[in-house]
Amino acid sequence: MPKPPTLPARPDRAGALDHYRRLVALLADRVRSVAGRFQTGAYIVGRPGAGKSHTVRRVLDDCGADYVFLNGRVTPAALFEELADRPDSVLVVDDVPQLFDNLQASQILMAAIGGDPGVPRRVTYVTKAERRVVEYSGGVIAISNRP
């Protein structure tokens, strides 16, 4: 009779803490990379309560980044207004699932991060009544609990 598979040993507390610290350091590097204009954006995903939002805000504060933090309900028009009002800032979009599911909002976000870091990206918002264009040179950090 074959032996049943053995389960991996439970990691010890020190190993688990070391793993967590490495993940936080990696997250901090990604946030600094967007704030420093080395990347145009980052998408951060993880389970609720893991400290994603707290870590992002702490790192942005520590490096003195100009940023705007959006959470709750945000429309595509409001998203564009934030980009237009603060075209050099880092835009942090936290747990706004309706925004990620909205085609117009996705197009705005893609325009804001599409292109080379440090080079302004043209973001347009066109309605029947008007055409608005912003040259966005900031970065976008999106935080979610779902991939």
RABEL-V601305 format. One line per field, one symbol per residue. burial: # if it has 9 or more other C-alpha atoms within 8 Angstrom, else .. Layout:
burial=???
This chain:
burial=...............#.......#..##.######.######.###.....#..##..##....#.#..##..#.#..##.###..##########..##.#..##.##.###...##..#####........############..
